[in-house]
Amino acid sequence: MPDQNSLYFKLREKIRLNPQVAKAIYFTQSLKHSNGGEFRKNVRVASKNRANGQGVAMCIRIRDEARYLDEFIEYYLAAGIDHIFFYEKLSVDRFHDVLDPYIERGVATLNEDWPHVPVSPAAEQDCILQCIGRFAWVGFIDADEFVVIKDGRSIGEFLSGYTQYPAVALHWRGFGSNGHKKRPAGPVIVEYNRRERAPNRHVKCFVQPSSVAAYRNSHSWYYQKMRTAVNELGHAVLGSISLPPTAETAWINHYHHKSDEDYFEKSARKSVLDSVGMSFQNRTLERHNAAAQKSNEVVDDIASEYYLQRCQITKREPVLLQKTSNVVLLG
């Protein structure tokens, strides 16, 4: 499996970081995908036969994430998410123990043993078709990503300011290990409160489901009429990255590393989620060592503060913060 030092990857990055070339490629591909294809046809048919949806849903691919799913769901319910669609593949943990109570409450749907490898794009396409007419927005993120709205609004309230666009792209803030060798007992948003100084150029999107035309990758879509996603400033986002990255009012805390135990446990397991993950080894010893410094530069507790604020607004019990253990901080 090639890593990110391969010639192909270096060439790919050079192309992506050239604004003129990246723009030309995106719009050429958008011209091809925006108004054609079987999936786009299905979206059009579904959109004609259903009323406008309300609220916000999310689409999450999972494999052996059970130990983190309770925190993930509780956080997003406090943040105003109405429903979460889970697409599971090859898990050997006890995910049913965590998910079943939320399924019974009607706030989660589980697609167990998803019959596609890789899981994407079939999962995302299925979720779009399920959300048309039910939800106004659907976000495509991973189980290690936590959206933060700086002023304490719900995710839906934030998105309501962008209804004229087909999608909103939020940048990552990359969080490190916090010095944890072994997996700590407390919540992710508390145990890992050190991050990179600057936001990451990569984005993840919340889309209006009837506006999409084709899946591009786990970071981006193509939209009907060659429209584009926008960032928090309303600037066009052409694909998986956006320069310069911006994270002033809303962003995604990305807990990619977590403890060393988590990191190397995942690195030993081949991804089945998408073609990029299956083709490239993005968890290497070299990247682990680099992250030890870069991803632990700044102390940032805003995710736990946002969660507590949302609990106060919605009068929810802040169950996550009651599970906190002692946080290990780097010196």
Secondary structure as the mmCIF struct_conf table of DSSP 4:
data_model
#
loop_
_struct_conf.conf_type_id
_struct_conf.id
_struct_conf.beg_label_comp_id
_struct_conf.beg_label_asym_id
_struct_conf.beg_label_seq_id
_struct_conf.end_label_comp_id
_struct_conf.end_label_asym_id
_struct_conf.end_label_seq_id
STRN STRN1 ASP A 3 ASP A 3
TURN_TY1_P TURN_TY1_P1 GLN A 4 ASN A 5
BEND BEND1 SER A 6 SER A 6
HELX_RH_AL_P HELX_RH_AL_P1 LEU A 7 ARG A 16
TURN_TY1_P TURN_TY1_P2 LEU A 17 LEU A 17
HELX_RH_AL_P HELX_RH_AL_P2 PRO A 19 HIS A 33
TURN_TY1_P TURN_TY1_P3 SER A 34 ASN A 35
BEND BEND2 GLY A 37 GLY A 37
HELX_RH_AL_P HELX_RH_AL_P3 GLU A 38 ASN A 49
BEND BEND3 ARG A 50 ARG A 50
HELX_LH_PP_P HELX_LH_PP_P1 ALA A 51 GLY A 53
BEND BEND4 GLY A 55 GLY A 55
STRN STRN2 VAL A 56 ILE A 62
BEND BEND5 ARG A 63 ASP A 64
HELX_RH_AL_P HELX_RH_AL_P4 ALA A 66 ALA A 78
TURN_TY1_P TURN_TY1_P4 ALA A 79 GLY A 80
STRN STRN3 HIS A 83 GLU A 88
BEND BEND6 LEU A 90 LEU A 90
BEND BEND7 ASP A 93 ASP A 93
HELX_RH_AL_P HELX_RH_AL_P5 PHE A 95 ARG A 105
TURN_TY1_P TURN_TY1_P5 GLY A 106 GLY A 106
BEND BEND8 VAL A 107 VAL A 107
STRN STRN4 ALA A 108 ASN A 111
TURN_TY1_P TURN_TY1_P6 GLU A 112 ASP A 113
BEND BEND9 PRO A 115 PRO A 115
BEND BEND10 VAL A 117 PRO A 118
TURN_TY1_P TURN_TY1_P7 SER A 120 PRO A 121
HELX_RH_AL_P HELX_RH_AL_P6 ALA A 122 CYS A 131
TURN_TY1_P TURN_TY1_P8 ILE A 132 ARG A 134
BEND BEND11 ALA A 136 ALA A 136
STRN STRN5 TRP A 137 PHE A 140
TURN_TY1_P TURN_TY1_P9 ALA A 143 ASP A 144
STRN STRN6 GLU A 145 ILE A 149
TURN_TY1_P TURN_TY1_P10 LYS A 150 ASP A 151
BEND BEND12 GLY A 152 GLY A 152
HELX_RH_AL_P HELX_RH_AL_P7 ILE A 155 LEU A 159
HELX_RH_3T_P HELX_RH_3T_P1 SER A 160 TYR A 162
TURN_TY1_P TURN_TY1_P11 THR A 163 GLN A 164
BEND BEND13 TYR A 165 PRO A 166
STRN STRN7 ALA A 167 GLY A 174
STRN STRN8 PHE A 175 PHE A 175
TURN_TY1_P TURN_TY1_P12 ASN A 178 GLY A 179
BEND BEND14 LYS A 181 LYS A 182
HELX_LH_PP_P HELX_LH_PP_P2 ARG A 183 PRO A 184
BEND BEND15 ALA A 185 GLY A 186
HELX_RH_AL_P HELX_RH_AL_P8 VAL A 188 GLU A 191
STRN STRN9 ARG A 194 ARG A 195
BEND BEND16 ARG A 197 ALA A 198
BEND BEND17 ARG A 201 ARG A 201
STRN STRN10 HIS A 202 HIS A 202
STRN STRN11 VAL A 203 VAL A 207
HELX_RH_3T_P HELX_RH_3T_P2 PRO A 209 SER A 211
STRN STRN12 VAL A 212 ASN A 217
TURN_TY1_P TURN_TY1_P13 SER A 218 HIS A 219
STRN STRN13 SER A 220 TYR A 223
HELX_RH_3T_P HELX_RH_3T_P3 GLN A 224 MET A 226
STRN STRN14 ALA A 229 VAL A 230
TURN_TY1_P TURN_TY1_P14 GLU A 232 LEU A 233
BEND BEND18 GLY A 234 GLY A 234
STRN STRN15 ALA A 236 VAL A 237
BEND BEND19 GLY A 239 SER A 240
STRN STRN16 ILE A 241 ILE A 241
BEND BEND20 LEU A 243 PRO A 244
BEND BEND21 GLU A 248 THR A 249
STRN STRN17 ALA A 250 HIS A 254
BEND BEND22 HIS A 257 HIS A 257
BEND BEND23 SER A 259 SER A 259
HELX_RH_AL_P HELX_RH_AL_P9 ASP A 260 SER A 267
TURN_TY1_P TURN_TY1_P15 ALA A 268 ALA A 268
BEND BEND24 ARG A 269 ARG A 269
BEND BEND25 LEU A 273 LEU A 273
HELX_RH_AL_P HELX_RH_AL_P10 SER A 275 SER A 279
STRN STRN18 GLN A 281 GLN A 281
HELX_RH_AL_P HELX_RH_AL_P11 LEU A 285 LYS A 294
TURN_TY1_P TURN_TY1_P16 SER A 295 ASN A 296
BEND BEND26 GLU A 297 GLU A 297
STRN STRN19 VAL A 298 VAL A 299
HELX_RH_AL_P HELX_RH_AL_P12 ILE A 302 THR A 314
TURN_TY1_P TURN_TY1_P17 LYS A 315 LYS A 315
HELX_RH_3T_P HELX_RH_3T_P4 VAL A 319 LYS A 323
#
